[in-house]
Amino acid sequence: SARGLALGVQSRGLSPTARGAGSVEVKDDLERFISPTQRRFGHKPIAFVRAFLLLLTLYGLSIVIVPFIFLILPFVKRYDPLHRKLVDRCLMVWSKMITWPFFKVRVKGRENLLPEGQAVVYVANHQSFMDILSSFHLSRPFKWVSKASILKIPLVGSAMKAARTITIQREDKRSQLAAFRECVEALKQGTSIFVFPEGTRSPTGSLIEFKKGPFAMAKKAGVPIVPITILGTNRIMPSKKEYFLFQSSPGVEIIVHPPVSAEVIKELPDAELLAMVRGAIESALPKSLHRSLAASCCCWLLQSLHRSSTARTSFKGASGC
């Protein structure tokens, strides 16, 4: 049952410390990170100008950063062809310089980050394009799993390609399988992966259905998962409104939750693992964006039935949970 699935992790008899994926205590008023339903008069024109300035900053800095990346790329390919950490660090510096004039980014729970030499799967919620720039503030080298169209962005795509970003065609099953194998191989070679398991940006900030791919790759590669909650990016740049960059005094906050060890990942069934990580990420979201764990598990079960059932019309409403 849905309730049994929700409580399945506890039935294993593992302590919260042993399981990992606990929650970081957050005492701040999290509601301040929610995007307001209505903006004050005059805010949109200012946000439009700010978005244009951010674009200028991005491409202005790229004139220096991208040529430098291609200058060092032959040496990186020779001495660090698999990880390319020096290119990752260039992207970190680039992202921090882009965001610095426009909004602040704070990282809480940094002690939960594992050493750089440990390959992990970072799993985070996704609600804005600013999630990508903000995540570089973790100051950890990793490879993105991104849609292939990102490589078509001038200069940005070239830099992401130099860093060995793993791309995927959403509607192509062969591309999905190839990306999965590439991720598992990269993890086994010691390279960390950053994934948004929702697969797309949430328009409201509430968590939408998680894909099972990130959890399957962590289990197959035998590496830990680090759950991450990103707050405030939807308030700054709402989903599908990339032409606005609103000012926000709370800025962006990134919560790093305790990792789930490879041993626990191997032991737990996929559904319980997904529910555990999803619960950790949701625990640091504002309460108005929460959905009960039982409801989430029930929705997951219905969606699984919807995908596997031959009589699809019987479960037509499952995807709307």
C-alpha positions in Angstrom: 0.0 0.0 0.0 1.0 3.7 -0.3 1.3 3.9 3.5 3.4 0.8 3.6 5.7 2.3 1.0 5.9 5.6 2.8 7.0 3.8 6.0 9.1 1.2 4.3 12.4 2.9 5.1 11.6 2.9 8.8 10.7 -0.8 8.7 14.3 -1.6 7.7 15.3 -0.9 11.3 18.0 1.6 10.3 18.8 4.7 12.3 18.5 8.1 10.6 22.3 8.5 10.7 22.8 5.1 9.1 20.2 5.7 6.4 21.5 9.1 5.4 19.2 11.5 3.6 18.2 13.2 6.8 17.2 16.8 6.8 19.3 19.9 7.6 17.7 22.0 10.3 16.5 25.2 8.8 15.1 27.9 11.2 14.6 30.6 8.6 11.2 31.6 7.3 11.2 29.6 4.1 8.1 31.2 2.7 10.2 34.2 1.8 11.8 32.2 -1.0 8.4 31.6 -2.7 7.7 33.6 -5.9 4.9 36.2 -5.2 1.6 35.8 -7.0 1.7 39.4 -8.0 4.6 41.8 -8.6 4.6 45.5 -7.7 4.1 48.0 -10.4 7.3 48.7 -12.3 9.1 45.6 -11.2 8.8 43.8 -14.5 10.5 46.4 -16.6 13.4 46.5 -14.1 13.5 42.7 -14.1 13.7 42.7 -17.9 16.7 45.1 -17.8 18.4 43.0 -15.1 18.0 39.9 -17.3 19.5 41.7 -20.2 22.4 42.9 -18.0 23.0 39.3 -16.8 23.1 38.2 -20.4 25.7 40.9 -21.1 27.7 39.8 -18.1 27.6 36.2 -19.1 28.8 36.8 -22.7 31.2 39.6 -21.6 33.0 37.2 -19.2 32.8 34.5 -21.9 35.2 36.5 -24.0 37.9 35.8 -21.4 36.8 32.5 -19.9 36.0 30.4 -23.0 39.2 31.2 -24.9 41.1 30.3 -21.7 39.3 27.0 -21.5 40.3 26.2 -25.1 43.8 27.3 -24.3 44.2 24.8 -21.5 42.1 22.1 -23.1 45.0 20.2 -24.8 46.8 20.0 -21.5 43.7 18.9 -19.7 43.0 16.2 -22.3 46.5 14.9 -21.9 46.8 14.9 -18.1 43.2 14.6 -16.9 41.1 13.3 -19.9 38.4 11.7 -17.8 37.6 14.2 -15.0 38.7 17.5 -16.6 38.5 19.2 -13.2 40.4 22.3 -14.3 37.7 23.0 -16.8 35.1 22.4 -14.1 36.8 25.0 -11.9 36.7 27.5 -14.8 33.0 27.0 -15.0 32.7 27.5 -11.2 34.6 30.8 -11.4 32.5 31.9 -14.4 29.2 31.1 -12.7 30.1 32.9 -9.5 31.2 36.0 -11.3 28.0 36.0 -13.3 25.7 35.7 -10.3 27.7 38.0 -7.9 26.3 41.4 -9.1 22.7 40.2 -9.2 22.0 37.9 -6.2 23.7 36.2 -3.3 24.0 32.4 -2.9 24.4 30.7 0.5 25.2 27.1 1.0 24.0 25.3 4.2 25.0 21.9 5.3 28.4 22.1 3.4 29.7 19.6 5.9 27.6 17.0 4.2 29.5 17.3 1.0 31.8 14.3 0.5 35.5 14.7 -0.5 36.2 15.7 -4.1 37.8 12.3 -4.8 34.5 10.5 -4.0 32.2 10.1 -6.9 28.6 10.9 -6.0 25.2 11.6 -7.6 23.9 15.0 -6.7 20.1 15.0 -6.8 18.3 18.4 -6.6 14.9 20.0 -7.2 14.6 22.1 -10.3 12.5 25.3 -10.6 14.5 27.8 -12.6 17.3 28.3 -15.1 19.2 29.9 -12.2 19.5 26.5 -10.5 22.4 25.7 -12.9 24.4 28.8 -12.1 23.7 28.6 -8.4 24.7 24.9 -8.1 28.3 25.8 -9.0 28.5 27.5 -5.6 28.9 24.1 -4.1 32.5 24.4 -5.3 32.7 20.7 -6.2 33.6 19.4 -9.7 30.8 17.4 -11.3 29.3 16.7 -14.7 25.8 17.8 -15.7 23.2 15.6 -17.2 21.4 18.0 -19.5 19.2 18.2 -22.6 21.3 18.2 -25.8 20.0 21.6 -26.9 22.3 23.3 -24.3 25.3 22.6 -26.5 23.7 24.8 -29.2 24.0 28.0 -27.0 26.8 30.1 -28.4 30.0 29.9 -26.3 28.2 28.4 -23.4 27.6 25.2 -25.3 31.3 25.1 -26.3 32.4 25.4 -22.7 29.9 22.7 -21.5 31.1 20.4 -24.3 34.8 21.0 -23.2 33.8 20.0 -19.7 32.3 16.7 -21.0 28.7 17.5 -20.1 26.5 14.4 -20.6 23.6 15.3 -22.9 20.3 13.5 -23.6 17.5 13.7 -26.1 14.4 13.5 -24.0 12.2 11.7 -26.6 14.9 9.3 -27.9 15.1 6.1 -25.9 18.4 5.1 -27.4 19.9 8.5 -26.4 18.5 8.0 -22.8 20.1 4.5 -22.6 23.4 5.8 -24.0 23.4 8.7 -21.4 22.7 6.3 -18.6 25.6 4.1 -19.6 27.9 7.1 -19.9 26.9 8.3 -16.4 27.5 4.9 -14.8 30.9 4.7 -16.5 31.8 8.2 -15.4 30.8 7.4 -11.8 32.9 4.2 -11.8 35.8 6.3 -13.0 35.4 8.7 -10.0 33.5 11.6 -11.7 30.5 13.0 -9.9 27.2 13.6 -11.7 24.6 16.3 -11.0 21.0 15.5 -12.0 17.6 17.1 -11.7 15.4 14.0 -11.3 12.2 15.9 -12.1 13.5 16.1 -15.7 12.1 19.6 -16.2 11.5 22.8 -14.2 8.6 22.9 -11.8 6.3 25.9 -12.5 5.2 26.2 -8.9 8.2 25.1 -6.9 6.5 22.0 -5.6 8.2 18.7 -6.5 6.9 16.9 -9.5 7.3 13.3 -10.4 10.9 12.0 -10.0 12.5 9.9 -12.7 14.2 6.7 -11.6 17.3 7.1 -13.7 19.5 8.9 -11.2 18.8 6.3 -8.5 19.4 3.4 -10.8 22.7 4.8 -12.0 23.9 5.3 -8.3 22.9 1.8 -7.5 24.6 0.3 -10.6 27.8 2.3 -10.1 27.9 1.7 -6.3 28.2 5.4 -5.3 26.4 7.6 -2.7 23.6 10.0 -3.4 23.7 13.6 -2.0 20.2 15.2 -1.9 20.1 18.9 -2.4 17.3 21.5 -2.0 17.6 24.8 -4.0 15.5 27.7 -2.7 14.7 31.1 -4.1 15.6 30.6 -7.8 12.0 30.6 -9.0 11.5 33.9 -7.2 14.4 35.4 -9.1 13.8 33.9 -12.5 10.4 32.1 -12.8 10.2 29.0 -15.0 9.7 29.8 -18.7 10.2 33.5 -18.0 14.0 33.7 -18.6 13.6 37.3 -19.9 13.0 38.4 -16.3 15.5 38.6 -13.4 13.7 39.9 -10.4 15.5 41.3 -7.4 15.2 39.2 -4.2 16.7 40.1 -0.9 16.7 36.5 0.4 18.7 35.5 -2.7 19.3 31.8 -3.2 19.9 29.2 -0.5 21.2 25.7 -1.2 20.6 23.0 1.4 23.0 20.0 1.3 21.4 17.0 3.1 23.3 14.1 4.6 24.3 11.6 1.9 22.8 8.2 1.4 25.6 5.7 1.5 26.3 3.2 -1.3 25.5 0.3 1.1 22.1 1.7 1.9 21.3 2.4 -1.7 22.2 -1.2 -2.6 19.9 -2.5 0.2 16.8 -0.4 -0.4 14.3 -1.1 -3.2 14.0 1.6 -5.8 10.7 2.9 -4.6 11.9 3.3 -1.0 15.1 4.9 -2.1 13.2 7.4 -4.3 10.8 8.2 -1.5 13.7 8.7 1.0 15.6 11.2 -1.2 12.5 13.0 -2.3 11.4 13.4 1.3 14.8 14.8 2.2 14.7 17.4 -0.6 11.1 18.3 0.2 11.8 18.7 3.9 13.7 22.0 3.3 11.1 23.4 1.0 8.5 25.9 2.3 5.5 24.0 3.9 3.1 25.5 1.4 5.0 23.6 -1.3 4.9 20.2 0.5 3.0 17.2 -0.5 2.5 14.4 2.0 4.8 11.5 1.6 1.9 9.1 1.4 0.3 11.1 -1.4 3.7 11.2 -3.3 4.1 7.4 -3.0 0.5 6.8 -4.0 1.0 9.0 -7.0 4.2 7.1 -7.9 2.4 3.8 -7.7 -0.5 5.0 -9.9 2.0 6.4 -12.4 3.9 3.1 -12.5 0.6 1.3 -13.1 -0.3 3.8 -15.7 3.0 3.1 -17.6 2.8 -0.7 -17.3 -0.9 -1.3 -17.9 -2.1 -2.3 -21.3 -5.5 -0.7 -20.6 -4.1 2.8 -20.3 -7.5 4.5 -20.2 -8.2 2.9 -16.8 -5.5 5.0 -15.2 -5.8 8.1 -17.4 -5.9 10.5 -14.4 -2.8 9.0 -12.7 -0.3 11.5 -14.2 -2.2 14.4 -12.7 -1.5 13.5 -9.0 
